[in-house]
Amino acid sequence: MEDKEFPHFEVAIVGAGFSGLGMAIRLKKSGQSDFVILERASDTGGTWRDNSYPGCACDIQSHLYSFSFALNPNWSRLFPPQPEIQAYLRETAARYGVLPHIHWNCPLLGAAWDEDEKNWQITTPGGLITAHVLVLATGPLSEPSLPGIPGLASFKGKLFHSAQWDHACDLTGKRVGVIGTGASGIQFVPEIQPQAARLTIFQRTPPWIVPRQDRPIPAWQRALYKKLPLAQRLVRLKIYWQREAIGAGLVYYNPARSKLIAQLGLNHLKRQIADPALRAKLTPNYAIGCKRILLSDDFYPALTRPNVEVVADRVAAITPEGVRLADDREIPLDVLICATGFHATDAPLFTKIKGREGRYLSEAWGKGMRAYLGATVSGFPNLFLMIGPNTGLGHSSMVLMIESQIKYIFEALRAMKKEQIKAIDVRPEILEHYNEWLQERLKGTVWNSGCKSWYLDKRGQNTTLWPGFTFTFRRLTRHFKADAYNSTL
Ligand code: NAP
């Protein structure tokens, strides 16, 4: 069948979260309207829509966790709560007129490169569409990962993942179990502790936690930011450089310096946990920063409440009634909540994107995810990834990286139009060389210092984090690097 029988767009963006909306806004601002956003759900927000668990908030300050072109003077707190981020994204999308471009409840079922037509054939529940350029803005934290513990499916009580919170499930008076003490787990535990009759926290690795010191932003400051946006820009700039300084400590890992910083966490633990046995259980045994450093003032105090137990023994199995530990102890539960993270390096989506010669992204990434500047993959012409491999940050706002990628992709589209290029495909040797450079740089970072984290894939390779400052990435992505690509006119 001919292409013209299907709806055709110049650009198809998958995902209406921070990156997809940001890309769409950039296109709209330049006067383009020949694009579509495919969104699997019925609202914008991406991970900030899905993660609606009690207490969900961002651990990057509000002023930095927003688009540079759409600062929000109305943030109510230093650290933005999830409902405010979601509302911000929805309002910003509406303000820039991108909502009409969204196809709601429209997950991408598959996409295949058509070499003859030089476009992508995209399968959706509503039928096939074609697009010259495909932008995957699906994010690394969009597919919840349940733990591979034997017996999980046999549990007879209520079971859900933190990113799929069951708001209809009343925890009052229930025996609740929580698996996982990462960024998500430590945020909702203090919220649900007062409701639960018994709360058991199953901890595999104690996280590093430092003081959060969140506070409301006073009304006079908000009024000031409205009247004088420059004031908010200056605050943002200050936060930006403070965070880049933290980044230096993570990228240029030095065990002696790391021990000094660790003292911050150890002091926090000592101040908040008086019981030596509990403190010992909660003391991390790896370099601070190797996993994400968590911010909380209320997690440790929640663990000291009489209805809470922290179990650091290995979970052997989930039974119909609850959890069985390695020492055969049984813990009966009514509700089990898995705060066990996401498929960041093995997302099912990778098996749905078919490039040149029928090769799937999952096959191209058989030895690990890799993309030139986190955006383009050899053999997948006119495909751009947002927050692709090695663009994640351990120290600052992802919105900074997203905006760099938006700029790069926009420049690429402009160059393609200007030169009348039908297809671009990153040269394999360029991608190889770039990846070698990345992996070499990562060797000296704290993330590669020996702990196991979601930053590493199953081979132990760090395919998620950017090993440097955000301004370095911005510099590298400022201009489209035409020489790095094979172009088809
Ligand atoms: P996560 O950081 O990957 O934490 C998962 C937790 O589950 C860890 O404690 C992990 O233990 C545990 N776990 C996983 N599989 C297990 C198993 N089979 N048995 C026992 N325990 C298991 O996931 P997350 O907390 O959802 O956070 C993911 C990322 O989302 C964060 O790193 C951050 O980038 C983002 N996030 C940010 C915020 C924020 O801004 N405040 C909030 C939430 C999430 P191990 O440590 O031993 O692996």
Residues whose N, C-alpha, C, O or C-beta is under 5 A from the ligand:
A	BS01	NAP	A57 C58 D59 I60 P147 G148 I179 G180 T181 G182 A183 S184 G185 R204 T205 R292 A339 T340 G341 K452 W454
